[in-house]
Every structure is written in structure tokens, then in C-alpha cells.
């Protein structure tokens, strides 16, 4: 399903519309968006994770992070807006806890299944 641009919520960042155009129209080249997206490939996860860590730092500007990676500032803004979104949510304690502790933060652990007894180990 595609939403016509005029039906999109007005508070959505322009980067979302840009990504939408990029994904629907492969003839329209957007090298910075392609680079931001490529950071999620398995071979680039260490670089992505370092960028995410820097985006958590309050003193790290988009310009400084771009200099660290030798990217255009636009790439860092795209990563932040489309794939990370920490800075907009840094005042939400549960979100910050989940980011810092991993995906298990705030979730109830699933009981382990005991192969020997065929029951769940609850403790």
C-alpha cells in the first residue's frame, strides 16, 4: 500500500518522504540515502553501531560525526532520522533503557523449556 504524499501526516520529517521516493523509484539516485541504508548490511554493522553510539552523545554534532566517518552531514542526519531516532526520544526513560540494555529491557523473560522433564523451568 502506498499513501499519496498529500495524505501523509504533516509532522513526518522530509527524510521519510525522501526514503519513500528512493524505494519506489529506483531510477532516482540518492547516494546519501543508499549509504545510510547500506550501514545496515552485515559487513557494516560495526560502523553503524559506532555511529549510533556517537548519536547518543549529547556533545557530538552531526557535523562532528560526519567528520569521523568522512561522510556528508546528510548521511548522518538520514541515519539518525530514519534508522535510529534516539535524539528525538532521549527524554523517554523506557526507550533509553531499552537502547542501553538491549532488546530485552522491559520484557518479561520467557521460561526455559527443560528437555529432561518436558516442562518449563520457572526458576
N, C-alpha and C positions, 0 to 999 in steps of 0.2 A: 504494500500500500504506500502510495506517495501522497503527501499533503501538498496541495498547491501553496506556493510561497505566501500568498496573501492570507492563508488560513493558519499560519504558524503563530504561536504566541509572540507577542511583541517584545517580551523580555528575554527571548532567546538571544544569545550572543551571535554576532555575524559569522563567527567561525563555524557554527553549526550549519548555517546555510551554505557556506563555502564548502564544507565537507560533503554536504548533500549533493551539491553540483559536481564535485570531484568524483564521487562514487557513481553517480548516474551517467555522467558524460565523460567517458574515458578519453575522448578526443581533446578535452580541455585539460591542458597540462598545468599542474600546480606542484612544482618541485618541492617547495617547503612543506606542503601538506603530505606529500608522498614520503618525505624524510621523517616527519613526525610519526607517520603511520608505521614506517619501517623500523622504528625503535622498538616495536613490539614483536619483531621476529626473534626467534630463539637465539640467534647469534648476536643480537644487540641488547639482550636483557640487562647485562651488567651496566652498559652505558645508560639505558633507560632508568635503571634503579638509582644510579648516581645522580641523574638529572632530577628524579623525583625527590631524592634526599635534599638536594640543593633548593628545590622549590619549597621545601618545608622551612628552610632557614629564613627568618624574618629579614636579615640583613642582605640577603642575596637578591639583587635586582635581576630582572630579565636580561638586561644588558650584560651583567657580570657572568651570568650562567652561559649566555651565548658565547662570550669570550672564552670561557673554559673549554667549550666543545668546538670552538671555531665554526659556529653556526650563525645564521642570521637570527636576529631577535624574534622575528616572526615564527621561526620553528619552535622556540621555547614557549612563546605565547600559545601556539597551537597545541603543544603537548599539555600545557597547563590547563587550557580551556576544554579540550576535547577528551583527554585521556587521564587526567589526574585530578583537577579541580580541588586541590587542597586549600589554596589561598582563600577561596570564597567560603570555605567551610571550617576554617581553622578555629572558629569560636564555638564549634559544636563538640562538646566533650566526648560523646559517644563515637562520633566519626573519628576524632583524633585518636582515641583509644584503639579503635579498630585498625587504623593505619599503622600505628606504632607497634601493636601487638600481633598483627597478622589477622587473617580472616576468621580465626576462632574467637576473637574478642567479643564478649557479649552473647555468645552462643552456648547453649546447654550441650555438654558433651554427650555423644551417643554412646550408650553402654556397649562394652565389648562382648562379642559372642564367644563363648567358651566351646572350643571344639570337643573337648573331652566329655563335657556334660550335656551338650546340646541346649544349654540355657544361657541367659545373659549374665555376665558378671556385673553386678551393680555397684560393687565397691572396688 
